[in-house]
């Protein structure tokens, strides 16, 4: 058999160095119990015994007397193992995840209806949320919006896409403004039907809200000039003592009932005057009817008159007039107050385009509109839910609303009510299961254990095994520990064991069996954080603080979780290592600026203020020097802390906030990174700088072409390093031919001519070297890498190693990677890369180290499996991949396992793995080829 592992060329490790490293993480949801729902204590309460200690520059006292550490920790104490517990994740978590993904892809593949594809994409979104990959989730939402046919779905999905980019946080951006993305345009969303030409790309909207009327109203309507000679009046409608002269034929053309009344066998057909006093229309309204009958125009009237015309049109079946009024009023809605008023008229008169337009205003205002009492009173009402259902709004609307509410607060009454409305809208089994599980999670956080147990139990009966963990937890909370233990034991014996099962049972176990369960949980799923936290706190309780820090460090190396960083800060305070504690608290506040520490009792900012008295204060210049040192040692966490301190000196400095976003993206903290990037954009001091940051925001949310446009506009205004770098990076994101490579090289060379600091120039040189390597210009690549190393861009060692490898100098390549390993604080990727430049036994050692440092890295599993396959150990090779898929269903791993299945003749398993992989990326060429081959 041809050696498979030889082809695992780690192409993913040749990505350009912008700010993302070669490290790939799965973004699992972080615990939200800390930092959002706790209330802090007053500072005065702490000042009495803290400020004195921290204000002193004397050497800290020992643990035998009242030290600073004791003064700080006495009111709260160190974390205790008895108080630790993992959160129940509010997502679908199927035990047969690959099988369900494969089935979903099969249904998508065979679905012919655009609207059904849109709904399946939402189901796909719900399944993949458990993986926490924002790119996957964005792809699902875009697919759902692209295939949406009806206005109701378009309005919700376009608002959802906008929310995911948090455009509401961009200063100067109106909720109803078009950002240029056609899938998010509020005007396009109000146009019914599927248009394949509008599924992607830049919107041609001119950003002028007044143009919406033209698009919605007069398209297809015959407009008559006001100067046109009026047709002779031959009938009058009397309202009280006022007569409104009308043309009989024009009024008759409004509807069949009018035609029958004016030309049929009714007595009105013979009358010249018709009493209309009892028909609920005012004199102004009737005059507007007469005007509309001649001109078919509505822009001549006030909105109040158009509302009256809408009611009139409904009463007399004037469908054309009703549609025109519906569309015209829909085009006028641009603020929440108007939306709340007009939506009532829309529901009453069944003007469903108006209803959709009003909802669009409310949805595009999220999350701010969640805090508007009038909006929430309306949306949370069960009766309103029923009325909205009649207008065609159901599961999708309340799924989005509840999603936003849960992100804002897991314990608010609003979240509960929106989930209850969502439950009323469910029509499919997966929908019912999802909302029951989510309600259980929310009620558990609210400590409403009986109600939570009822919801979890219902979700479990619907087939969601993970909800059994919720049932067990609620039993435990109600004092039924043994019952919870036996329940989880039955799940372990009945289903294929998973890490979360043993983790949950460990909560209800005791002694050595508890520790054994936690070890098994880590073995099955090394990405679960709770076992590490428990073991760390257990060591701290035994006064082994340094051992506790080493244990929690294992998690920090592969996932920057706020609760783990907080725990480590507690341990450093206990050791009186205030500098390290301060570093971690600064990082914590970078991830979550409003984080509350010490069981939610003290704000992180306050602790920074206190601890700052015990460490050396750095000037802004000192901070820049330290940042260079941290950056060159690939200490991303230390760099984040320095940048947080720099922002304390200059909170509105966009350049520093941009650097912060780069680091956060490298650490795979995308949510925090995008927040920093938005702040950089808001605080930018010039238009060309703002355009660059907007370009990065667009690029990071999958809008590459729009990002390039921003870069070009910025360069046109002023040539700058960042604008050229953005353009080069975006262009290099695809496979480059020789001409494109030359252009990217030119752009990077132009960037290097512009003023910038060494940190960014080092990255540009590194990227330039990578392009030269791809073009076969190895000597020029070496020059770039050496120049980057001269300004302490340590990651250039990896590029230099690649050049030596291409020159068949494996020893030199190995030595170069060894230098990187020795210098870098975060070196899992370096161990992984070095494995390419050594013999198989040493490679195995390096890859085992990479897995130990970061279990989320997938290449080591693929390499080990490929080696086993080459040794004819097919079952062991498949098992190696299956072990990784159990906690990280990665596209590349699924593809390789499918190839293994195909090679041993297990076609059905190969097809299933291909379908699951294609559910994550339907355009993955290698998997598509394998899938088509397996089907033939």
PyMOL commands that set and color helices and strands:
alter all, ss='L'
color gray80, all
select helices_A, chain A and resi 5-7+11-14+43-55+68-73+81-83+97-109+114-131+134-147+151-164+167-169+182-184+186-189+196-198+211-216+248-252+256-263+267-270+283-295+303-315+319-332+336-348+352-364+368-371+373-379+382-390+395-408+413-425+429-445+449-461+467-477+481-494+499-508+511-524+530-541+545-556+562-574+578-591+604-614+620-632+636-649+654-666+670-682+687-700+704-717+721-731+738-753+758-774+778-790+796-806+810-823+828-837+840-853+859-870+874-885+891-903+907-920+925-935
alter helices_A, ss='H'
color red, helices_A
select strands_A, chain A and resi 235-239+242-246+273-275+596-597+602-603
alter strands_A, ss='S'
color yellow, strands_A
deselect
rebuild
show_as cartoon
